[in-house]
Structure formats: structure tokens, C-alpha cells
Amino acid sequence: MTTLKKYTLLIIAPILLMLFCCGFEKPKSDEIEYLKEQKTLIVYLSRTKNTKTVAQLIQKHVGGDLVELELEKPYPENYKAIVDQVANENKTNFLPPLKTKIDSIEKYDVVFVGFPTWGMQLPPPMKSFLKQYNFKGKTIIPFNTNAGYGIGSSFEKVEELCPDSKVEKGFSVKGGIERDGILYVMEGEKKIETEKEITVWLKKLNLLKN
């Protein structure tokens, strides 16, 4: 072997070895992938049952415990009355007391939080929930239904209220329009299409189990 060939081999050999090792290197554990084995809680607030259906569809595909947020003093049935009450609660930063209690919140690693958009904000009961418990080190995943105006500042508020948590990309879908008397819509083709969107979202988070 000529001196030139030996010199070339000495240069190329380490490069080939590095490429070979990298090609067969065991992939690093993906932090989100690891969530598949974690204990999951799905908490939701639902007035017209649209968010409830989304919560049930999420549970169908990720498992976990499903809990509905209930207030000690329920909101009025009248739409105008609840709009006025919620606006006042947002203005005064009032946090309505919750009837719902979560036992051993510390056992959960992943917490889905679902809610409708109220006044382009996070509903006061969900603020109560996120302030009531310690979510340090947990993964928080928001999901939302709305009347077509989007999430407003709700997802940002979730991040603000969970500064020591990992807040994942949320999911949002158009639900009913209570103002116009359009209430529960998550059935038939709408439900089928929403479930497809949910599975795509969960797959991107590497949380899709079923």
C-alpha cells in the first residue's frame, strides 16, 4: 500500500467509524414519548356538553381518569346572566369555589385541562382549579371548544398559571354557539371529524394509544 493510500485511509477511517456509530446509536429517549407510560388526568369544564365530548374522545385514545369540574354554587342557566356574572368575575379576579375535589393530585404526571372560551378568556372555574393545586413538574395539555372566535387568551393563561409545568400544544375546535341557541353539536359527522382531528393532535404529541 502506498504512502498516499495509507494517509487517505487514516483520514477516512475515523470518519466512517463515526458515521457507523451514529447510524446505529440508540435513539435518545424522547421526553414526550415517555409520557405514554405516565398517569393521566383529564379535567374539563363543560356547559353545553361539547367540551365534555372532546374530553371523552381524548380519554378514549389516551386512557386516564376523567373528571368534570363542578362549582359549589352553579352558574345560572340563563345565558345573559352567566355572561354578566363571568364578566364580573374576570374583572374582580374572583375565583369561584369548586365542588370538585381531586384526590392525590401528586400521583398524576399528565393533566389535560378542557374548557370553552368565555369572554375570550379562560373560564374562572378553570382558573380556580389551576390555582388550587400544585402542578410543578407535571405536563399540562389544554383543549378547548369555542363559538368560532378561537381560544382568546385562554391557552396563554394556562401557561401563566402553571409556570413550573411543561405546557404542551393545545387543541381547539368549534363547538356550539349558545348565544344563538346552538348548543350541543358534537354528534354525527361533527363528532367523527373532531375525533379525527384529536387523533392527529395526540399523535403529534406521541400520546396516541388507541
Buried (B, 14 or more C-beta within 10 A) or exposed (E): EEEEEEEEEEEEEEEEEEEEEEEEEEEEEEEBEEBBEBBBBBBBBBBBBBBBBBBBBBBBBBBBBBBBBEBEEEBEEEEEEBBEBBEEBBEEEBBBEBEBEBEEBEEBBBBBBBBBBBBEBBBBBBBBBBEBBEBEEBBBBBBBBBBEEEBBEBBBBBEEBBEEBBBBEBBBBBBBBBEEEEEBBBEEEBBEEBBEBBBEBBEEBEBBEE
